[in-house]
């Protein structure tokens, strides 16, 4: 049972790291959870949104309502670096 728990934690950290790296590559442009999940080929039952909140507020990551750089829709997005001037 313990090995399952650790492998689950490892998988979660792997997805978090993949989300972080993609957001950093897109920086300073923001991306929404739906586009991140699509680009990272996450399963249908796995959302990128929880990872946005794990990253928010640390190492320059910021969650806000803005246009996604990938789909262009106004949504909750995450970016790293300076926000666009309104």
N, C-alpha and C positions, 0 to 999 in steps of 0.2 A: 504494500500500500504506500509506503514511504517513497519508493522509486517513482510511482505514478504521480505523486504530489510534486516531486522535484521536476519530473519531465514536463508537467503542466506549467510549472513556474518558468522553466526554460523556454517553452514555446511562447509564453506570454512576453517574456523579455526579448525574444527574437523578433516578434511582431513590433513591439515598442521600438526596438532598435531600427527596424526597417522603416517604420513611419518617421522616426527622427531623421534618418539619413535622407529620405526623400524630401522632407520639408526643408532640410538644409540645402539640398541641391537646387530646389526651386527658389530659395531665398534671393531677394526679399519678397518675392511674390507669394501670396497666400493661396492655400488650397483647402477645399472642403473635405469632410470625412468621406463622402460618397466617392469623390474622385480619387482620393488616396487609396481607399479600399479597392477600387477598380484597377488602379495602376499597380498595386501590390498583389493583385489576384487573390484577395482574401476570400474565404468561403462565404456563401450567401448568409449563413447564420452568424458570421463574425463581422463586427463593425469596427471602423477605425476611430469612431467618436470617443470611446473611453480613453484611448491613447492620447487624444488631443488634450484632455484634461490632465493626464499624467505629466505631459510635457509643459503645459501652460505655467508660466511664471518662473521657469527655471531656464538658465542658459540663453535668455533672450527670446524664448518662444512666447507667443501671445495669441490668445483666442479672441476673436472679435467678429462682428457682423460686417461683411465686406463682399466684394465680387470675387469669386473663385477665379484664379488665373487659368485654370484648366477648362472649366465649363462656362464661365462667365456669369453664372447665376449668383444673386445676392443670397448668401447663406452664412452660417457660422463657419468661419475658416480659421486656420492656424497659419502663422507665418513666423519667420525669425528675422529680426532686424527692424528697421524703421517702418512704421505703418504709412500707407499712402496718405498724402495730404488731401483733405476733402475740398 
